[in-house]
Amino acid sequence: MKRAPMLLSATMLCLPMLSGCAGSERPDSGCGQATGLCVDANGVLTKDGKPYKGVGVNYFNAFSRTLADPTDTSYRNGLDVLAEYQIPFIRFMAGGYWPNDNKLYLENKERYFELMDDFVKAAEDRGIGLIPSLFWYHSNVPDLVKEPRNRWGDPESRTIAFMRRYVADVVGRYADSPAIWGWEFGNEYNLEQDLPNAADNRPAIAGELGTAMERSEEDDLTGEMVATAYRLFSEEVRKYDKHRVVIGGGSIPRPSQWNQRERGTFDQDTEEQFALALEEGNPDPLDVLSVHYYLYENTRFGAPLDTDKTLGLMQGTARKLGKPLFIGEFGVGEAEEEGGLVDHELAERRFGQLLEAMEKADVPLAALWVYDYWSQKDWSVTGDNNRAYQLRALQAWNGRLAEPAGGGAS
């Protein structure tokens, strides 16, 4: 039976301009001894023992491209360019997307980690931080071990056993690397949970890629299942790394996330229900409040989209929980259309407006979607394409964050 959580009024949330909230104090996290990102006892994001704010990029397939083709070490040049733009860290997929992508790890682990060692060393050499997302695609591991997707919620499942094995191998191997800034579970699992039309949104079937050949209600995810996976992942990471942040990797809740869970409908949530969905989607022992934020939506809270309000509510909830806000993805696609025409200048203006709103909201950590990803040409940003202005904008923002006035508590 689902509990009926108390609804929080807007006045019960911390306001974005406040640096802390009563009741948000955390146990001593040992951040003074930590390498990489850590959250201190007051809920402040730190790096190497000092308060930290920064904006990086998603370099989604930086490692998986060399996993697919060991001769492809193009990530080295990519990291060189990011270093030139003073981009401090990348978020990336640290493993396979489809089940068949795990073949090398399963059959030749030594070679697999030779490739990953080279990748981590390249980041170390260039002073670029890494936030690896270990289980990016939600059905990859269950399909790999021949279980339905709901086994993410079963601590005794083969899915969880594989998760523990991979965490032991990866986190155990790189816990001492100065390049590692934190550890993320996966990508946007919360968007898959508690869907009233779950039967129409089950994982893809692609037998040639190693997926299951049938789907059923056992492939449907609930919030409880995802929370269980987050908890077990966090506990496993902490066996090998006591301090770096552990991140769920979720997106901003769907506009109806709370109502999906509690009432089985797509009715839009109120502001108070949105705050509850954020909290339930980033449960303890996760260290940060993870969201992905784009300008896709026309409405939220039953009204036209208000970016400042939405960012303010996310910041307020994060500060109430003592968990720094991490916008793990944000961006604006190139193909912005008005009157049926692609308008590059409009895309650039909208990107600037989004960055301005995020900076105004004092977001402590964020990562652009997406750097050097040819499969999404309308989103891909490189140092030499017509979207390079985004790297310049991030460089300028990081410069402002590095100034003494921008280095306070988040």
KOLSE-195479 format. One record per residue (C-alpha): residue number from 1; residue in three letters; x, y, z. Coordinates in Angstrom, 2 decimals. Example, Ala and Ser with C-alpha at 12.3 -4.5 7.8 and 13.67 -1.06 7.14 Angstrom:
<nodes>
seq type east north up
1 ALA 12.30 -4.50 7.80;
2 SER 13.67 -1.06 7.14;
</nodes>
This chain:
<nodes>
seq type east north up
1 MET 0.00 0.00 0.00;
2 LYS 1.38 3.42 -0.97;
3 ARG 1.82 5.97 1.71;
4 ALA 0.15 9.33 1.32;
5 PRO 3.06 11.76 1.74;
6 MET 2.47 15.15 3.26;
7 LEU 2.25 17.88 0.65;
8 LEU 4.74 20.71 1.11;
9 SER 3.68 24.27 0.56;
10 ALA 5.96 26.56 -1.41;
11 THR 6.78 28.44 1.78;
12 MET 8.17 25.23 3.27;
13 LEU 10.80 25.03 0.53;
14 CYS 14.11 26.85 0.90;
15 LEU 14.34 29.86 -1.36;
16 PRO 17.01 29.77 -4.10;
17 MET 19.01 32.64 -2.65;
18 LEU 19.55 30.89 0.68;
19 SER 22.76 28.96 1.20;
20 GLY 21.34 26.39 3.56;
21 CYS 18.21 25.26 5.36;
22 ALA 17.39 24.12 8.83;
23 GLY 17.39 20.37 9.02;
24 SER 19.57 19.92 5.94;
25 GLU 22.75 19.15 7.86;
26 ARG 24.32 15.82 6.95;
27 PRO 26.65 13.50 8.83;
28 ASP 30.35 14.27 8.48;
29 SER 31.23 13.09 4.98;
30 GLY 35.00 13.34 5.21;
31 CYS 35.11 15.83 2.36;
32 GLY 38.32 17.35 3.63;
33 GLN 40.14 14.17 2.59;
34 ALA 38.18 13.60 -0.61;
35 THR 39.46 13.69 -4.16;
36 GLY 36.84 14.73 -6.68;
37 LEU 33.36 15.93 -5.76;
38 CYS 31.92 15.50 -2.28;
39 VAL 28.97 16.91 -0.33;
40 ASP 29.91 18.27 3.08;
41 ALA 27.93 18.21 6.31;
42 ASN 26.11 21.42 5.34;
43 GLY 25.01 20.12 1.95;
44 VAL 27.63 22.13 0.04;
45 LEU 29.27 20.65 -3.04;
46 THR 33.05 20.55 -2.60;
47 LYS 36.05 19.52 -4.63;
48 ASP 39.34 18.73 -2.96;
49 GLY 37.92 20.04 0.31;
50 LYS 36.76 23.44 -1.00;
51 PRO 33.32 24.67 -2.16;
52 TYR 32.95 24.09 -5.87;
53 LYS 30.73 25.10 -8.79;
54 GLY 31.30 24.25 -12.43;
55 VAL 29.77 23.38 -15.78;
56 GLY 31.01 20.54 -17.97;
57 VAL 29.77 18.56 -20.94;
58 ASN 28.27 15.21 -21.79;
59 TYR 30.84 13.39 -23.90;
60 PHE 28.39 10.52 -24.19;
61 ASN 30.28 8.05 -26.38;
62 ALA 33.83 9.10 -25.54;
63 PHE 34.62 5.64 -24.16;
64 SER 32.05 3.52 -26.01;
65 ARG 33.51 4.54 -29.40;
66 THR 36.81 2.94 -28.47;
67 LEU 34.97 -0.01 -26.95;
68 ALA 33.34 -0.56 -30.36;
69 ASP 36.63 -0.02 -32.19;
70 PRO 39.80 -0.26 -30.10;
71 THR 41.72 1.62 -32.78;
72 ASP 39.45 4.65 -32.29;
73 THR 41.15 6.88 -29.74;
74 SER 39.56 10.08 -31.03;
75 TYR 38.60 10.90 -27.45;
76 ARG 42.19 12.09 -26.99;
77 ASN 41.75 14.91 -29.47;
78 GLY 38.30 15.59 -28.07;
79 LEU 39.68 15.96 -24.56;
80 ASP 42.43 18.22 -25.92;
81 VAL 39.79 20.58 -27.31;
82 LEU 37.82 20.55 -24.07;
83 ALA 40.99 21.38 -22.15;
84 GLU 41.53 24.37 -24.46;
85 TYR 38.05 25.60 -23.56;
86 GLN 38.76 24.94 -19.88;
87 ILE 35.86 22.50 -19.57;
88 PRO 36.42 20.92 -16.15;
89 PHE 34.63 17.56 -16.45;
90 ILE 32.68 15.19 -18.66;
91 ARG 29.76 12.85 -18.03;
92 PHE 29.94 9.72 -20.19;
93 MET 28.57 6.21 -20.67;
94 ALA 31.02 3.90 -18.90;
95 GLY 30.10 0.62 -20.55;
96 GLY 27.82 -0.83 -23.17;
97 TYR 24.42 0.41 -24.29;
98 TRP 23.04 -2.81 -25.77;
99 PRO 23.66 -6.25 -24.27;
100 ASN 26.04 -7.25 -27.07;
101 ASP 28.20 -4.22 -26.23;
102 ASN 29.29 -6.06 -23.07;
103 LYS 30.99 -8.85 -25.03;
104 LEU 34.56 -7.68 -24.43;
105 TYR 33.98 -7.18 -20.70;
106 LEU 32.58 -10.69 -20.38;
107 GLU 35.09 -12.47 -22.59;
108 ASN 38.33 -10.54 -22.14;
109 LYS 38.19 -8.38 -19.04;
110 GLU 41.91 -7.68 -19.16;
111 ARG 41.62 -6.11 -22.62;
112 TYR 38.46 -4.26 -21.62;
113 PHE 40.24 -2.53 -18.78;
114 GLU 43.30 -1.82 -20.87;
115 LEU 41.01 0.33 -23.01;
116 MET 39.40 1.96 -20.00;
117 ASP 42.79 2.51 -18.34;
118 ASP 43.96 4.42 -21.41;
119 PHE 40.79 6.50 -21.38;
120 VAL 41.08 7.40 -17.68;
121 LYS 44.78 8.16 -18.10;
122 ALA 44.00 10.52 -20.99;
123 ALA 41.61 12.44 -18.72;
124 GLU 44.19 12.51 -15.92;
125 ASP 46.87 13.86 -18.25;
126 ARG 44.60 16.72 -19.36;
127 GLY 43.21 17.56 -15.93;
128 ILE 39.62 16.77 -16.95;
129 GLY 37.26 15.19 -14.43;
130 LEU 35.13 12.14 -15.14;
131 ILE 31.59 11.33 -14.07;
132 PRO 31.05 7.81 -15.42;
133 SER 27.47 6.59 -15.79;
134 LEU 27.84 2.87 -15.26;
135 PHE 24.43 1.48 -16.32;
136 TRP 23.21 4.02 -18.85;
137 TYR 20.40 2.14 -20.59;
138 HIS 17.80 0.71 -18.22;
139 SER 17.24 -2.63 -19.99;
140 ASN 20.87 -3.39 -20.89;
141 VAL 21.78 -5.38 -17.78;
142 PRO 18.45 -7.22 -17.33;
143 ASP 18.55 -8.29 -20.98;
144 LEU 22.17 -9.34 -20.63;
145 VAL 21.44 -11.68 -17.72;
146 LYS 18.11 -12.90 -19.17;
147 GLU 15.79 -11.22 -16.71;
148 PRO 12.91 -8.77 -17.14;
149 ARG 13.56 -5.14 -16.35;
150 ASN 11.68 -5.15 -13.04;
151 ARG 14.52 -7.18 -11.50;
152 TRP 16.26 -3.88 -10.79;
153 GLY 14.00 -3.89 -7.75;
154 ASP 15.02 -7.35 -6.51;
155 PRO 18.18 -7.41 -4.34;
156 GLU 18.60 -11.16 -5.03;
157 SER 18.34 -10.91 -8.82;
158 ARG 20.99 -11.65 -11.41;
159 THR 20.59 -8.02 -12.53;
160 ILE 21.71 -6.73 -9.14;
161 ALA 24.47 -9.34 -8.95;
162 PHE 25.87 -8.07 -12.26;
163 MET 25.60 -4.48 -11.02;
164 ARG 27.62 -5.36 -7.93;
165 ARG 30.22 -7.18 -9.99;
166 TYR 30.69 -4.29 -12.41;
167 VAL 30.83 -1.70 -9.61;
168 ALA 33.48 -3.77 -7.84;
169 ASP 35.54 -3.93 -11.01;
170 VAL 35.20 -0.29 -12.09;
171 VAL 34.94 1.63 -8.83;
172 GLY 37.45 -0.65 -7.16;
173 ARG 39.92 -0.08 -9.99;
174 TYR 39.62 3.71 -10.31;
175 ALA 38.78 4.88 -6.79;
176 ASP 42.27 6.34 -6.45;
177 SER 42.30 8.13 -9.79;
178 PRO 42.33 11.94 -9.50;
179 ALA 40.28 12.08 -12.71;
180 ILE 37.19 10.55 -11.10;
181 TRP 34.80 13.18 -9.77;
182 GLY 31.81 11.02 -8.93;
183 TRP 29.83 7.90 -9.79;
184 GLU 26.48 7.79 -11.56;
185 PHE 24.08 4.85 -11.72;
186 GLY 22.33 5.35 -15.08;
187 ASN 20.41 7.65 -17.38;
188 GLU 16.84 8.85 -16.83;
189 TYR 15.38 5.68 -15.28;
190 ASN 12.74 7.86 -13.62;
191 LEU 11.15 8.64 -16.99;
192 GLU 10.40 4.91 -17.35;
193 GLN 8.68 4.45 -14.01;
194 ASP 5.00 4.42 -13.00;
195 LEU 3.70 4.98 -16.53;
196 PRO -0.08 4.56 -16.82;
197 ASN 0.52 3.40 -20.41;
198 ALA 3.52 1.24 -19.56;
199 ALA 2.39 -1.53 -21.93;
200 ASP 2.98 0.85 -24.84;
201 ASN 6.41 1.95 -23.63;
202 ARG 8.36 -1.20 -22.87;
203 PRO 12.00 -1.55 -23.92;
204 ALA 12.84 -2.07 -27.55;
205 ILE 13.20 -5.56 -28.99;
206 ALA 16.34 -5.88 -31.11;
207 GLY 17.52 -9.46 -31.10;
208 GLU 20.56 -8.67 -33.23;
209 LEU 21.75 -6.40 -30.40;
210 GLY 21.15 -8.99 -27.70;
211 THR 17.84 -7.84 -26.24;
212 ALA 15.05 -10.08 -25.01;
213 MET 12.69 -11.20 -27.76;
214 GLU 9.54 -10.69 -25.70;
215 ARG 8.31 -8.04 -23.28;
216 SER 5.64 -8.23 -20.59;
217 GLU 4.35 -6.44 -17.52;
218 GLU 7.48 -7.69 -15.76;
219 ASP 9.42 -5.16 -17.81;
220 ASP 7.47 -2.28 -16.26;
221 LEU 9.32 -0.15 -13.70;
222 THR 7.99 1.50 -10.57;
223 GLY 9.52 4.22 -8.44;
224 GLU 10.11 1.70 -5.68;
225 MET 12.14 -0.51 -8.00;
226 VAL 14.32 2.36 -9.17;
227 ALA 14.83 3.57 -5.60;
228 THR 15.93 0.07 -4.61;
229 ALA 18.46 -0.01 -7.45;
230 TYR 19.79 3.42 -6.42;
231 ARG 20.18 2.30 -2.82;
232 LEU 21.97 -0.92 -3.67;
233 PHE 24.23 0.87 -6.15;
234 SER 25.13 3.51 -3.55;
235 GLU 25.90 0.88 -0.94;
236 GLU 28.11 -1.00 -3.37;
237 VAL 30.03 2.12 -4.44;
238 ARG 30.67 3.01 -0.80;
239 LYS 32.54 -0.26 -0.31;
240 TYR 35.29 1.11 -2.58;
241 ASP 34.93 4.91 -2.47;
242 LYS 33.89 6.53 0.81;
243 HIS 33.60 10.14 -0.27;
244 ARG 32.91 10.95 -3.92;
245 VAL 29.36 11.85 -4.86;
246 VAL 26.97 9.09 -5.87;
247 ILE 24.40 10.21 -8.45;
248 GLY 21.19 8.57 -9.61;
249 GLY 21.24 10.12 -13.09;
250 GLY 17.53 10.92 -13.25;
251 SER 15.90 13.59 -15.36;
252 ILE 13.54 16.30 -14.17;
253 PRO 10.31 14.54 -13.15;
254 ARG 7.67 14.27 -15.82;
255 PRO 5.02 17.00 -15.44;
256 SER 2.74 14.26 -14.06;
257 GLN 5.32 12.19 -12.13;
258 TRP 3.65 12.35 -8.72;
259 ASN 0.19 11.71 -10.13;
260 GLN 1.50 8.76 -12.12;
261 ARG 2.80 7.18 -8.94;
262 GLU -0.05 8.01 -6.58;
263 ARG -3.09 8.07 -8.88;
264 GLY -2.08 6.32 -12.08;
265 THR -2.88 9.36 -14.24;
266 PHE -1.10 11.85 -16.46;
267 ASP -2.67 14.80 -14.65;
268 GLN -0.11 17.56 -14.19;
269 ASP 1.47 17.84 -10.75;
270 THR 1.22 20.91 -8.57;
271 GLU 4.39 22.67 -7.41;
272 GLU 4.19 20.82 -4.10;
273 GLN 3.78 17.46 -5.83;
274 PHE 6.70 18.31 -8.13;
275 ALA 8.90 18.87 -5.07;
276 LEU 7.84 15.51 -3.67;
277 ALA 8.58 13.79 -6.98;
278 LEU 12.06 15.35 -6.95;
279 GLU 12.68 14.10 -3.43;
280 GLU 11.34 10.61 -4.10;
281 GLY 13.38 10.44 -7.31;
282 ASN 16.64 11.24 -5.49;
283 PRO 16.38 9.18 -2.29;
284 ASP 19.05 8.66 0.32;
285 PRO 21.81 7.65 0.17;
286 LEU 22.24 9.51 -3.15;
287 ASP 24.31 12.65 -2.58;
288 VAL 22.96 15.10 -5.16;
289 LEU 19.62 15.99 -6.69;
290 SER 19.93 14.95 -10.34;
291 VAL 17.79 16.45 -13.10;
292 HIS 18.07 16.95 -16.86;
293 TYR 16.52 20.17 -18.11;
294 TYR 15.48 21.14 -21.62;
295 LEU 12.93 23.53 -23.07;
296 TYR 10.73 20.80 -24.54;
297 GLU 7.64 21.41 -22.43;
298 ASN 4.87 23.85 -23.25;
299 THR 3.28 23.61 -19.83;
300 ARG 4.09 22.54 -16.28;
301 PHE 1.93 22.96 -13.17;
302 GLY -0.97 23.52 -15.56;
303 ALA 0.50 26.79 -16.82;
304 PRO 2.90 27.91 -19.59;
305 LEU 6.47 26.81 -18.92;
306 ASP 8.29 29.22 -16.59;
307 THR 12.00 28.38 -16.57;
308 ASP 12.86 30.67 -13.66;
309 LYS 10.10 29.17 -11.51;
310 THR 11.06 25.59 -12.37;
311 LEU 14.76 26.15 -11.68;
312 GLY 13.89 27.94 -8.45;
313 LEU 11.74 25.03 -7.26;
314 MET 14.50 22.55 -8.08;
315 GLN 17.07 24.63 -6.22;
316 GLY 14.74 25.08 -3.28;
317 THR 14.10 21.35 -3.02;
318 ALA 17.81 20.57 -3.35;
319 ARG 18.71 22.94 -0.55;
320 LYS 15.93 21.64 1.66;
321 LEU 17.35 18.14 1.23;
322 GLY 20.97 19.22 1.60;
323 LYS 21.72 17.72 -1.82;
324 PRO 23.36 20.04 -4.38;
325 LEU 21.49 20.36 -7.66;
326 PHE 23.16 18.65 -10.63;
327 ILE 21.65 19.43 -14.02;
328 GLY 23.28 16.46 -15.69;
329 GLU 21.96 17.43 -19.12;
330 PHE 20.83 20.72 -20.62;
331 GLY 20.95 22.24 -24.06;
332 VAL 19.19 23.59 -27.12;
333 GLY 19.03 21.74 -30.43;
334 GLU 20.18 23.38 -33.65;
335 ALA 16.98 22.80 -35.58;
336 GLU 14.90 25.52 -33.96;
337 GLU 12.17 26.37 -36.44;
338 GLU 9.92 29.37 -36.97;
339 GLY 7.76 29.47 -40.06;
340 GLY 9.18 26.10 -41.11;
341 LEU 12.75 27.40 -41.42;
342 VAL 15.82 26.49 -39.44;
343 ASP 16.93 29.58 -37.53;
344 HIS 20.48 29.26 -36.18;
345 GLU 20.37 32.68 -34.55;
346 LEU 17.20 31.75 -32.69;
347 ALA 18.88 28.61 -31.36;
348 GLU 21.83 30.66 -30.13;
349 ARG 19.55 33.19 -28.43;
350 ARG 17.60 30.46 -26.69;
351 PHE 20.80 28.82 -25.54;
352 GLY 21.98 32.10 -24.10;
353 GLN 18.65 32.60 -22.32;
354 LEU 18.83 29.10 -20.82;
355 LEU 22.37 29.67 -19.55;
356 GLU 21.37 33.03 -18.12;
357 ALA 18.48 31.43 -16.23;
358 MET 20.69 28.64 -14.85;
359 GLU 23.36 31.08 -13.75;
360 LYS 20.71 33.28 -12.14;
361 ALA 19.42 30.21 -10.26;
362 ASP 22.97 29.59 -8.98;
363 VAL 23.12 26.01 -10.23;
364 PRO 26.27 24.51 -8.70;
365 LEU 26.90 21.71 -11.23;
366 ALA 25.70 21.18 -14.80;
367 ALA 26.71 19.39 -18.00;
368 LEU 25.87 20.38 -21.58;
369 TRP 24.25 17.90 -23.95;
370 VAL 26.20 16.96 -26.07;
371 TYR 29.87 17.14 -27.15;
372 ASP 31.16 15.48 -30.33;
373 TYR 28.29 13.04 -30.87;
374 TRP 27.78 12.57 -34.59;
375 SER 24.57 10.57 -34.17;
376 GLN 22.81 13.77 -33.05;
377 LYS 24.14 16.31 -35.53;
378 ASP 21.58 18.94 -34.52;
379 TRP 22.83 18.79 -30.93;
380 SER 26.50 17.90 -31.30;
381 VAL 28.93 20.63 -30.24;
382 THR 32.57 20.66 -31.28;
383 GLY 35.30 23.25 -31.31;
384 ASP 35.02 23.71 -35.07;
385 ASN 31.32 23.46 -35.95;
386 ASN 28.63 26.15 -35.95;
387 ARG 27.72 25.31 -32.35;
388 ALA 31.17 26.06 -30.92;
389 TYR 29.69 29.22 -29.40;
390 GLN 28.32 26.92 -26.69;
391 LEU 31.80 25.90 -25.58;
392 ARG 32.80 29.56 -25.50;
393 ALA 29.77 30.34 -23.36;
394 LEU 30.61 27.53 -20.92;
395 GLN 34.21 28.74 -20.73;
396 ALA 32.98 32.22 -19.82;
397 TRP 30.57 30.86 -17.19;
398 ASN 33.28 28.73 -15.62;
399 GLY 35.48 31.80 -15.55;
400 ARG 32.88 33.72 -13.60;
401 LEU 32.38 30.79 -11.23;
402 ALA 36.12 30.73 -10.56;
403 GLU 36.11 34.35 -9.43;
404 PRO 36.22 34.84 -5.64;
405 ALA 32.67 36.23 -5.55;
406 GLY 31.40 33.05 -7.25;
407 GLY 33.11 30.58 -4.98;
408 GLY 30.76 30.67 -2.04;
409 ALA 28.47 27.99 -0.66;
410 SER 26.08 26.46 -3.11;
</nodes>
